[in-house]
Amino acid sequence: MFKNCISVKKQLALFLFIFQAVFCLFAQELQWTPEGHAYYLQSNGQIVRVDLPESTETPLVTAAQLTPVGAAGPLRPRHFSFSDDAQKLLIFTNSKRVWRYDTRGDYWVLDRKTNALRQLGRDLPASSLMFAKFSPDGQKAAYVSEHNLYVEDIATGKVDQLTETGGKRKLINGTFDWVYEEEFDCRDGFRWSPDSKRIAYWQIDAEQIRDFLMINTTDSIYPFTIPVEYPKVGEPPSPYRIGVVDIASGKTQWMAIPGDPRNTYLPRMEWAANTTELLVQQLNRKQNESRLMLCDAGTGAVHTIYTETDEAWIDLKEAGETGYWDWLDKGRAFLWTSEKDGWRHVYRISRDGKTETLLSPGNYDVISLERVDATGNYLYFMASPDNATQSYLYRIRMDGNSSPERLSPAGQPGTHSYRISPDAQFALHAFSNHYTRLQREWVRLPGHQALEAKEAIPAEIERPRDTNTEFFQVTTADGVTMDGWLVKPDNFDPSRKYPIVFYVYSEPAGATVRDRYGIGRNRLYDGDMAKDGYIYASLDGRGTPAPKGRAWRKAIYRKIGIVNIRDQAMGAKAMFERWNWIDTSRVAVHGWSGGGTATLNLLFQYPEIYQTGISVAAVANQLSYDNIYQERYMGLPQENLEDFVNGSPITHAKNLRGNLLYIHGTGDDNVHYQNAEQLINELIKHNKYFQVMPYPNRSHSIREGEGTSRHLSTMFTRFLQEHCPPGGKLTTP
């Protein structure tokens, strides 16, 4: 990469720039230029363009240009984006949290030709704008503020309000209600047409959803309530509509989408590779039937082109850089993912839905689609056919007859991730495993050669001799083979018996056994568990989203709290039988959210195995959680109520024999604090002794407030050490 004429000083400066750039890029969205061989980056208060493969840095926007008139300093972008011609810059700053993420704030536009810097929506409340984006022609910007959609002319500053809530607090335009955001990952709810003349948007009518009243008792002398539109399991969802508003006239044409919007969902919508049609995905209430529909943006006429069903549920496709659908052949076909053959694969679907081609055949799962190289006719995707705890980059020709080609180096076992350029020639590559710290490099594809030798990750990663973390598999008495990891104590002596602490989640929303750096570290423990003499371990059973095929992931259907809990317990027993240095009289378990639920169920259903548990923010009663998540995996309580009851911890609370510490934030909008109080009542009813720690007005993450994280760590550690004492004990002859 460096040429001989470049001075040592310049080489060092360039290397430092590359290191800083690579370090930052995985922490923020990597923004590629339209050509595909360069990207934009914030660097030293300015915005630069970096061209590959030389990583040549070209300043585009200076700190002075980012400084508003009369301001003491430049804006600090939380995010930025360029217009298609790169002549205008959209800056998101002063961001505020909406539930989980900072999705509202202030937006500014810089015209690079005139150096004019102007705030959008200046007459609207501060930090109220959401999801602002340029029109494709760069002449306008659209955004949402307080549930309404606006469009603003960049040159004149003229603002037009495109929607009206009619005074309804929960009529939501251009964004979503709580449950769509949490469970469908829907936040940005509007799309510019390719010709910049219209905007398609969601309207969610949460007026029909009952409010769950969050009670704030800490921020004023008199408590007050915070209403959240929250449909509990068994309750119908918020009705939806899809509208297309004409920018010139301000008139909206509503799409005539079939089906009852009170018993269906519409989680995906995009323009269908033209200016006249939309493609939408509709799910039925149980989320086991998916329909793809083309909508005429002018007339609202709708027809279904593709239908898929599953005996359990259908997972949604995540959005890529170009939207939910990757279009091929100038809009004549699109890519879609499905588990219809038992594995998660990529299919090519014709625009009319009549022809489909499997593009990734084989007995393996496509973990994620990373890049479509239409020019080279390749798909780039992550997979790991031989080890479900790892992840590697593959590519395959889009002919339906080829075999996948692994691009990640064979000598780097573990977890890889990539940010691939639009032309598929370059990628920002990150790698780690449980004994190798996270490393990053720029590589050229498909050969995977590092662009700079000094930053290259070694082709062969050596395993150190002194690591005390190991991955393993156990097969339970039920014939289920589970992946796991464990961290042995320092100075491990197999002639002694050590306490074991299990970390659990076990539900479809996440897996705990991943071969990456930092695995086996407990951030809640104040100290070093290995140094103190604990075995720390985790197991992934059926139902977790591991790349082991559809049957593995969906074995949990209607059996959350039963199948996953038995797998954990039987996995623990198999470990005890294999390793006699585990002290079965000192077994603890902990988890958060779904892991907190699993912790309770393990303590209550298998008290002969687990003596101590620390449960955080748990769903104690499945009937208290939201409809989209719980009904997706459990069905409808109106049809199979017994499954919800049998899988809920409160049903089994009477069996508690061990030591329980229950922790919950009273301001949790996700898993409501009512779960804690229902559980407490049930334990009191059966005269069970336990400890509880409520965190006033804290959310699901329990991270707000001075001293909170430290206090939580202290509580966790003291309780564990008291009830599951650390250290090895000599085996009795």
C-alpha positions in Angstrom: 0.0 0.0 0.0 2.8 2.4 0.9 5.1 3.6 -1.9 8.8 4.0 -1.5 8.6 7.8 -2.0 6.3 8.2 1.1 8.3 9.4 4.1 8.4 7.3 7.3 6.5 10.1 9.1 3.8 10.0 6.5 3.6 6.3 6.7 3.2 6.4 10.5 0.5 9.1 10.1 -1.3 7.1 7.5 -1.1 3.9 9.6 -2.5 5.8 12.6 -5.3 7.2 10.5 -6.2 3.7 9.2 -6.1 2.3 12.8 -8.4 5.1 14.1 -10.7 4.7 11.1 -11.0 1.0 11.4 -11.6 1.3 15.2 -14.4 3.8 14.7 -16.1 2.2 11.7 -17.5 -0.8 13.5 -18.9 1.5 16.2 -20.8 3.6 13.6 -22.6 3.0 10.4 -20.2 2.7 7.5 -21.3 5.0 4.8 -20.1 4.1 1.3 -19.9 6.5 -1.5 -22.2 5.8 -4.6 -19.2 4.5 -6.6 -18.6 1.9 -4.0 -14.8 2.1 -3.5 -14.7 4.9 -0.9 -16.5 5.8 2.3 -17.2 8.8 4.5 -15.8 9.2 8.0 -15.9 11.6 10.9 -12.3 12.5 11.7 -10.9 15.2 14.0 -14.0 17.3 13.9 -14.4 17.1 10.2 -15.9 14.8 7.6 -13.6 13.1 5.1 -13.8 10.8 2.2 -11.4 7.8 2.2 -10.6 6.1 -1.1 -9.6 2.5 -1.3 -7.3 0.7 -1.7 -4.7 3.4 -0.8 -7.0 4.8 2.0 -6.4 8.3 0.6 -8.1 10.9 2.8 -9.8 13.9 1.2 -11.4 16.5 3.5 -15.0 17.2 2.5 -16.4 19.2 5.4 -14.4 21.2 7.9 -15.2 22.0 11.5 -15.8 25.6 10.5 -18.4 24.6 8.0 -20.2 22.6 10.7 -20.3 25.6 13.0 -23.7 27.4 13.1 -23.6 31.2 13.0 -23.1 32.5 16.5 -22.3 29.1 17.9 -19.2 28.5 20.1 -18.2 25.4 18.3 -19.2 22.9 15.5 -22.1 20.6 15.6 -21.4 17.1 16.9 -23.0 14.7 14.5 -24.7 11.7 15.9 -25.1 10.6 12.3 -24.7 12.2 8.9 -25.6 11.4 5.3 -24.9 13.0 1.9 -27.3 13.7 -0.9 -26.8 11.5 -3.9 -24.6 14.1 -5.6 -22.6 14.7 -2.3 -23.3 18.4 -2.5 -25.5 18.5 0.5 -24.9 17.1 4.0 -27.6 16.1 6.5 -26.5 16.2 10.1 -28.3 14.5 13.0 -27.4 16.0 16.4 -28.7 16.7 19.9 -30.2 13.2 19.9 -32.6 11.9 22.5 -33.6 8.4 23.5 -36.9 6.9 22.3 -37.3 3.6 24.2 -34.1 1.8 23.3 -32.3 4.1 20.8 -31.6 7.7 20.2 -33.9 8.3 17.3 -35.1 11.8 17.7 -33.1 15.0 17.8 -32.2 18.0 15.6 -31.3 18.0 11.9 -29.2 20.5 10.0 -28.4 20.8 6.3 -25.1 22.0 4.9 -25.0 23.2 1.3 -21.4 22.6 0.2 -21.7 24.9 -2.7 -22.8 27.9 -0.7 -21.5 26.9 2.8 -25.0 27.7 4.1 -25.8 25.7 7.3 -29.5 25.7 8.2 -31.5 23.8 10.8 -34.5 21.8 9.6 -37.9 22.2 11.3 -36.8 25.3 13.3 -40.4 26.0 14.4 -40.9 22.5 15.7 -40.0 21.5 19.3 -36.3 21.0 19.9 -35.0 17.4 19.5 -38.3 16.3 18.1 -37.3 15.4 14.5 -37.0 11.8 13.5 -35.5 9.9 10.5 -34.9 12.9 8.2 -33.7 12.1 4.8 -33.1 13.8 1.5 -35.3 13.3 -1.5 -33.4 11.3 -4.2 -33.0 14.6 -6.2 -31.6 16.3 -3.2 -34.1 19.2 -3.4 -36.1 18.4 -0.3 -35.9 16.7 3.1 -38.7 14.8 4.8 -39.0 14.0 8.5 -41.4 13.1 11.3 -42.1 15.2 14.4 -44.6 14.3 17.1 -46.3 11.6 14.9 -46.7 13.7 11.8 -44.8 13.7 8.5 -43.3 16.9 7.1 -41.4 17.9 3.9 -39.1 20.9 3.7 -37.7 22.6 0.6 -33.9 22.8 1.1 -33.5 26.1 -0.9 -36.4 28.1 0.5 -37.0 26.5 3.9 -40.7 26.2 3.2 -42.2 23.4 5.4 -45.4 21.5 4.5 -47.1 19.2 7.0 -48.3 16.1 5.1 -50.3 14.3 7.8 -52.6 15.3 10.6 -53.3 13.3 13.8 -56.6 15.1 14.4 -55.7 15.6 18.1 -55.3 11.9 18.7 -52.3 11.2 20.9 -51.7 7.7 19.5 -52.4 8.1 15.8 -48.9 7.7 14.5 -47.7 8.7 11.0 -44.3 7.9 9.6 -43.1 5.9 12.6 -44.4 3.2 14.9 -45.9 2.3 18.3 -43.9 0.6 21.0 -44.5 -3.0 20.1 -43.8 -2.6 16.3 -40.5 -0.9 17.3 -39.5 -3.5 19.9 -40.5 -6.7 18.2 -40.4 -5.9 14.4 -37.5 -3.5 14.6 -39.7 -0.9 12.8 -38.7 2.7 13.5 -38.3 4.7 10.3 -41.8 4.5 8.8 -41.7 6.4 5.5 -40.0 6.0 2.1 -39.3 8.6 -0.7 -40.3 7.5 -4.2 -37.3 7.2 -6.6 -38.6 10.2 -8.6 -38.9 12.4 -5.4 -42.6 13.1 -6.1 -44.3 11.0 -3.4 -43.7 9.5 0.0 -45.1 6.1 1.1 -45.7 5.9 4.9 -47.2 3.8 7.6 -50.0 5.0 9.8 -50.5 3.1 13.0 -53.7 3.7 15.0 -52.7 2.9 18.5 -55.8 4.7 19.8 -57.4 1.3 20.1 -54.6 -0.1 22.3 -54.9 0.1 26.0 -52.3 2.1 27.8 -50.0 0.5 30.3 -49.4 3.2 33.0 -45.8 3.5 34.1 -45.7 5.2 37.5 -42.9 7.6 38.2 -42.5 8.2 42.0 -39.0 9.7 42.0 -39.1 12.8 39.9 -41.6 14.8 41.8 -43.3 14.9 45.2 -46.6 13.7 43.7 -46.2 10.6 41.5 -47.4 10.8 37.9 -48.2 8.2 35.3 -46.6 7.7 31.8 -48.9 6.0 29.4 -47.4 3.5 27.0 -49.6 1.9 24.2 -48.8 -1.7 25.0 -50.8 -4.6 23.6 -50.6 -7.5 26.0 -50.5 -11.1 24.7 -54.0 -12.0 23.6 -54.9 -8.4 22.7 -55.3 -7.5 19.0 -52.6 -5.3 17.4 -52.8 -1.7 16.4 -54.5 -1.3 13.0 -52.3 0.0 10.2 -52.6 1.7 6.9 -50.1 2.4 4.1 -50.5 5.7 2.4 -48.8 7.4 -0.5 -48.8 11.2 -0.3 -48.3 13.4 -3.3 -45.8 16.1 -2.4 -47.3 18.7 -4.8 -50.9 18.3 -3.8 -50.5 16.9 -0.2 -53.2 14.3 -1.0 -52.8 10.7 0.3 -53.9 7.6 -1.6 -54.5 4.7 0.8 -53.6 1.2 -0.2 -56.5 -1.2 -0.3 -54.6 -3.9 1.6 -56.9 -7.0 2.2 -57.4 -8.6 5.6 -58.4 -7.3 9.0 -55.7 -4.8 10.2 -56.8 -5.7 13.8 -55.7 -9.3 13.2 -52.7 -8.9 10.9 -49.4 -7.1 10.8 -47.6 -5.2 8.1 -43.9 -5.0 9.2 -42.2 -4.5 5.8 -42.8 -1.9 3.0 -40.6 -0.5 0.2 -41.0 1.0 -3.3 -40.8 -1.9 -5.7 -37.8 -0.8 -7.8 -40.0 1.8 -9.7 -42.0 4.9 -9.0 -45.4 3.4 -9.4 -45.6 0.4 -7.0 -44.9 -0.7 -3.5 -44.0 -4.1 -2.2 -45.4 -4.9 1.3 -45.3 -8.0 3.6 -48.3 -8.9 5.6 -48.3 -11.5 8.4 -51.4 -13.0 10.0 -52.0 -12.7 13.7 -50.1 -15.9 14.5 -47.2 -14.8 12.3 -47.1 -18.2 10.5 -48.4 -17.0 7.2 -46.6 -14.4 5.1 -48.0 -12.6 2.0 -46.0 -10.4 -0.3 -48.2 -7.9 -2.1 -47.7 -5.4 -4.9 -49.6 -2.1 -4.4 -50.4 0.4 -7.1 -49.3 3.7 -5.6 -51.7 5.7 -7.8 -54.9 3.8 -7.4 -54.3 1.8 -4.2 -55.1 -1.5 -5.9 -53.3 -4.5 -4.3 -52.7 -8.1 -5.4 -50.8 -10.9 -3.6 -47.8 -12.3 -5.5 -46.2 -14.7 -3.0 -47.5 -16.7 0.0 -45.6 -18.8 2.5 -46.7 -20.7 5.6 -44.9 -22.4 8.5 -46.2 -24.7 11.2 -44.5 -22.5 13.8 -43.7 -19.0 12.9 -42.0 -17.0 10.0 -38.9 -14.9 10.9 -38.7 -11.5 9.3 -35.9 -10.6 6.9 -33.7 -7.8 8.3 -33.2 -4.7 6.3 -30.0 -4.3 4.2 -28.4 -1.1 3.0 -30.9 -0.8 0.1 -34.0 -1.8 2.1 -35.9 -5.0 2.9 -35.7 -6.3 -0.7 -32.6 -6.7 -2.9 -33.8 -6.1 -6.5 -32.2 -7.9 -9.5 -32.5 -7.5 -13.3 -33.8 -3.9 -13.2 -36.7 -4.8 -10.9 -37.7 -8.1 -12.6 -36.8 -10.2 -9.5 -35.9 -9.8 -5.9 -34.1 -11.8 -3.2 -35.9 -13.3 -0.2 -35.0 -15.6 2.7 -37.0 -18.6 3.8 -36.7 -21.8 5.9 -39.1 -23.8 3.7 -36.6 -26.6 3.0 -35.5 -26.8 6.7 -32.6 -24.4 6.4 -32.5 -20.6 6.2 -31.7 -19.9 2.5 -31.8 -17.2 -0.1 -34.2 -17.4 -3.0 -34.6 -15.4 -6.2 -38.3 -14.6 -6.7 -39.7 -13.2 -9.9 -41.6 -9.9 -9.7 -44.9 -11.7 -10.3 -44.0 -14.3 -7.6 -44.5 -17.2 -10.0 -40.9 -18.3 -10.3 -38.5 -18.9 -7.5 -34.9 -20.2 -7.5 -33.0 -21.5 -4.5 -29.6 -19.7 -4.7 -27.9 -21.2 -1.6 -28.6 -25.0 -1.7 -27.2 -27.2 1.0 -27.7 -28.4 4.6 -26.6 -25.2 6.2 -28.1 -21.8 7.3 -27.4 -18.5 5.8 -26.8 -16.5 9.0 -27.0 -13.1 7.2 -26.9 -11.8 3.6 -24.0 -9.3 3.5 -23.8 -8.1 -0.1 -25.3 -8.7 -3.5 -22.8 -8.4 -6.4 -25.1 -8.2 -9.4 -22.2 -7.4 -11.7 -20.2 -10.4 -10.7 -23.3 -12.5 -10.1 -22.4 -13.5 -6.5 -24.1 -13.5 -3.1 -21.9 -12.8 -0.1 -23.2 -14.2 3.2 -22.3 -15.3 6.6 -22.5 -19.0 7.5 -20.9 -21.7 9.7 -21.9 -25.2 8.5 -19.6 -27.1 10.8 -19.7 -25.1 14.1 -22.8 -23.2 15.2 -20.9 -21.0 17.6 -18.8 -19.4 14.8 -19.4 -17.3 11.7 -17.5 -17.0 8.4 -17.9 -15.2 5.1 -18.9 -17.2 2.0 -19.9 -16.3 -1.5 -21.9 -18.3 -4.1 -22.8 -17.8 -7.7 -26.4 -16.8 -8.2 -27.2 -19.6 -10.7 -28.8 -22.0 -8.2 -26.4 -24.8 -9.0 -23.1 -23.7 -7.3 -21.5 -24.6 -4.0 -20.5 -22.0 -1.5 -16.9 -20.8 -1.4 -15.5 -19.8 2.0 -13.5 -16.6 2.0 -12.6 -16.2 5.7 -9.2 -17.7 6.3 -9.1 -21.3 7.5 -6.5 -20.4 10.2 -8.8 -17.9 11.9 -11.4 -20.1 13.8 -14.0 -17.9 15.5 -16.4 -15.1 14.7 -15.9 -12.9 11.7 -17.9 -9.8 10.5 -17.6 -7.7 7.4 -18.7 -4.4 5.9 -18.5 -5.1 2.2 -18.2 -2.3 -0.4 -21.1 -2.0 -2.9 -18.8 -3.2 -5.7 -17.7 -6.2 -3.5 -14.0 -5.4 -4.0 -13.2 -4.4 -0.5 -14.3 -5.1 3.1 -13.7 -3.9 6.6 -13.1 -7.2 8.4 -13.3 -7.8 12.1 -12.3 -11.1 13.8 -12.1 -12.5 17.3 -12.5 -15.7 19.2 -12.6 -16.6 22.9 -8.8 -16.3 23.2 -8.1 -13.6 20.6 -8.9 -9.9 21.1 -11.0 -8.2 18.5 -8.9 -7.3 15.5 -9.8 -5.3 12.4 -8.3 -4.9 8.9 -9.2 -3.7 5.4 -9.2 -6.6 2.9 -9.5 -7.0 -0.8 -12.2 -9.5 -1.9 -12.5 -12.3 -2.9 -8.9 -13.1 -2.1 -9.1 -11.7 1.4 -5.7 -10.0 1.2 -5.0 -7.2 3.7 -4.6 -3.8 2.1 -1.9 -2.9 4.6 0.6 -5.5 5.9 1.0 -3.7 9.2 -2.7 -4.0 10.0 -3.1 -7.5 8.7 -4.6 -10.1 11.0 -2.4 -13.2 11.2 -3.4 -15.9 8.8 -2.9 -18.5 11.5 -4.2 -17.7 15.0 -2.3 -19.6 17.7 -4.2 -20.8 20.7 -2.4 -19.8 24.0 -1.6 -22.6 26.4 -2.8 -20.6 29.5 -6.4 -20.0 28.4 -8.9 -21.4 30.9 -12.0 -21.0 28.6 -13.1 -23.9 26.5 -16.0 -24.8 24.2 -17.6 -28.2 24.4 -20.7 -30.2 23.4 -22.8 -32.4 25.6 -25.6 -34.8 24.7 -28.5 -35.0 27.1 -30.6 -37.9 28.2 -33.1 -36.7 25.6 -30.6 -37.0 22.8 -30.2 -33.3 22.4 -26.6 -32.2 21.6 -25.9 -28.7 23.1 -23.0 -26.3 22.5 -21.5 -24.8 25.6 -18.5 -22.9 27.1 -17.0 -22.9 30.5 -14.3 -20.9 32.2 -12.3 -22.9 34.7 -10.9 -21.3 37.9 -7.4 -20.1 37.9 -4.9 -22.7 39.3 -7.5 -25.3 38.5 -7.0 -28.6 40.4 -9.1 -31.5 39.1 -8.8 -33.3 42.5 -11.0 -30.5 44.0 -14.7 -29.6 43.5 -15.7 -26.2 42.4 -19.0 -24.3 42.4 -20.5 -23.6 39.0 -22.5 -20.6 37.9 -24.6 -20.9 34.7 -25.4 -17.9 32.5 -28.7 -18.4 30.7 -31.0 -16.9 28.1 -32.4 -19.8 26.1 -35.2 -18.1 24.2 -35.5 -17.4 20.4 -34.3 -13.8 20.7 -30.7 -14.6 21.5 -27.9 -17.2 22.0 -25.2 -17.1 24.7 -22.7 -19.6 23.2 -20.7 -17.6 20.6 -17.0 -18.1 20.0 -15.9 -14.4 20.3 -13.7 -12.4 22.6 -15.1 -11.5 26.0 -17.3 -14.7 26.2 -17.1 -16.1 29.7 -16.8 -12.7 31.4 -19.6 -11.7 33.8 -20.0 -7.9 33.8 -22.3 -8.2 36.8 -19.7 -9.8 39.0 -17.5 -7.3 41.0 -14.2 -9.0 40.7 -12.7 -12.0 38.8 -14.8 -15.2 39.0 -12.0 -17.4 37.8 -9.6 -15.9 40.3 -12.1 -16.3 43.1 -12.6 -20.0 42.3 -15.9 -20.3 40.3 -16.6 -22.3 37.2 -18.6 -20.1 34.8 -20.6 -21.8 32.1 -23.4 -21.4 29.5 -25.4 -23.8 27.3 -27.5 -23.2 24.2 -30.5 -25.5 23.8 -33.3 -25.9 21.3 -35.1 -22.7 20.4 -32.0 -20.5 20.4 -31.2 -18.8 17.1 -28.2 -20.9 16.3 -27.4 -21.9 12.7 -28.6 -25.5 13.2 -31.6 -25.6 11.0 -35.3 -24.8 11.3 -36.1 -27.9 13.4 -33.6 -26.8 16.1 -34.9 -23.2 16.3 -38.6 -24.0 16.2 -38.7 -27.0 18.5 -39.6 -24.5 21.2 -42.9 -23.5 19.6 -45.7 -23.3 22.2 -43.2 -24.7 24.7 -41.2 -21.7 26.0 -40.6 -22.4 29.7 -40.8 -26.2 29.1 -38.5 -27.4 26.3 -35.8 -24.8 26.8 -35.8 -25.2 30.5 -35.6 -29.0 30.3 -32.7 -28.7 27.8 -30.8 -26.5 30.3 -31.4 -28.8 33.2 -30.5 -32.0 31.3 -27.4 -30.2 29.9 -26.3 -29.4 33.4 -26.8 -33.0 34.5 -24.7 -34.2 31.5 -21.9 -31.9 32.5 -22.0 -33.2 36.1 -21.7 -36.7 34.9 -18.8 -35.9 32.6 -16.7 -33.8 35.1 -16.5 -34.8 38.7 -14.8 -31.6 39.7 -18.1 -29.8 39.6 -19.6 -29.4 43.0 -23.2 -30.3 42.6 -24.0 -28.8 46.0 -23.0 -25.4 44.8 -24.9 -24.7 41.6 -26.0 -21.2 40.7 -27.8 -19.7 37.7 -28.4 -16.1 36.5 -29.9 -14.3 33.5 -31.6 -11.1 32.4 -34.9 -10.6 30.7 -35.7 -13.9 29.0 -32.6 -15.2 30.9 -34.2 -14.0 34.1 -37.3 -15.9 33.2 -35.2 -19.0 32.6 -33.4 -18.5 35.9 -36.8 -18.6 37.7 -38.0 -21.6 35.9 -34.8 -23.5 36.5 -34.9 -22.8 40.3 -38.6 -23.6 40.5 -38.8 -26.6 38.1 -35.5 -28.3 38.9 -34.7 -27.4 42.5 -32.7 -30.6 42.9 -30.1 -29.2 40.4 -30.0 -25.4 41.0 -29.7 -24.1 44.6 -29.1 -20.4 43.9 -30.5 -18.0 41.3 -30.2 -14.3 40.4 -33.0 -13.2 38.1 -33.1 -9.7 36.5 -36.1 -8.2 34.7 -37.9 -11.5 34.2 -41.2 -12.3 32.5 -42.7 -14.1 35.5 -46.1 -14.4 33.8 -46.2 -15.0 30.0 -49.6 -13.4 29.9 -48.1 -10.1 30.9 -45.8 -9.7 27.9 -46.5 -8.1 24.5 -48.6 -9.8 21.8 -46.1 -9.8 18.9 -43.3 -11.6 20.7 -45.3 -14.0 22.9 -47.9 -14.9 20.3 -45.2 -15.5 17.6 -43.6 -18.3 19.7 -46.5 -19.5 21.8 -49.7 -19.1 19.7 -52.9 -17.4 21.0 -53.9 -17.7 24.6 -57.5 -17.9 23.5 -56.6 -21.2 21.8 -53.9 -22.8 24.0 -53.9 -21.0 27.3 -52.4 -24.0 29.1 -49.1 -23.6 27.3 -48.7 -20.0 28.6 -49.6 -21.1 32.1 -47.3 -24.2 32.1 -44.3 -22.2 30.9 -44.7 -19.3 33.3 -42.5 -19.2 36.4 -45.3 -18.1 38.7 -47.0 -21.4 38.0 -44.0 -23.2 39.6 -43.0 -20.7 42.2 -44.4 -22.9 45.0 -41.5 -25.3 44.4 -38.8 -22.9 45.4 -36.3 -24.5 47.7 -33.1 -22.6 47.1 -31.9 -19.0 47.3 -33.5 -16.4 45.0 -32.5 -12.8 44.4 -35.0 -11.0 42.2 -34.1 -7.7 40.6 -36.3 -5.4 38.5 -36.6 -1.7 37.5 -39.9 -0.2 38.4 -39.8 2.0 35.2 -39.3 -1.0 32.8 -41.4 -0.3 29.7 -40.5 -3.6 28.2 -41.0 -6.3 30.9 -43.3 -4.4 33.3 -42.6 -4.3 37.0 -46.0 -6.0 37.5 -44.2 -9.2 36.8 -42.2 -8.7 40.0 -45.2 -8.0 42.1 -47.2 -10.9 40.7 -44.2 -13.2 41.5 -43.7 -11.7 44.9 -47.4 -12.3 45.7 -47.1 -15.9 44.6 -44.0 -16.5 46.7 -45.6 -14.9 49.7 -48.7 -17.1 49.2 -46.5 -20.2 49.6 -44.4 -18.8 52.4 -41.2 -18.8 50.4 -38.2 -16.9 51.6 -36.4 -14.8 49.0 -34.8 -11.4 48.4 -35.9 -8.7 46.0 -34.2 -5.5 44.8 -36.4 -3.0 43.0 -34.6 -0.1 41.2 -36.9 2.9 41.3 -37.8 4.4 37.8 -35.1 2.4 36.0 -35.8 0.9 32.6 -35.3 -2.6 31.3 -31.5 -2.0 31.1 -31.3 -0.8 34.7 -28.6 1.7 33.8 -30.1 5.1 34.7 -29.3 7.0 37.8 -26.0 7.7 39.7 -24.4 4.6 41.1 -26.9 2.1 39.7 -24.5 -0.2 37.8 -22.1 -0.3 40.7 -24.9 -1.1 43.2 -26.3 -3.8 41.0 -22.9 -5.4 40.7 -22.4 -5.3 44.4 -25.8 -6.9 45.1 -25.1 -9.6 42.6 -21.7 -10.4 43.9 -22.5 -10.5 47.6 -25.6 -12.6 47.1 -23.7 -15.1 44.9 -20.7 -15.3 47.3 -23.0 -15.8 50.3 -25.2 -18.5 48.9 -22.8 -20.2 46.5 -19.4 -19.7 48.1 -16.4 -19.7 45.7 -13.3 -21.9 45.9 -12.3 -25.5 45.4 -12.9 -28.1 48.0 -11.0 -31.3 48.5 -12.8 -34.4 47.3 -13.8 -36.6 50.1 -12.1 -40.1 49.7 
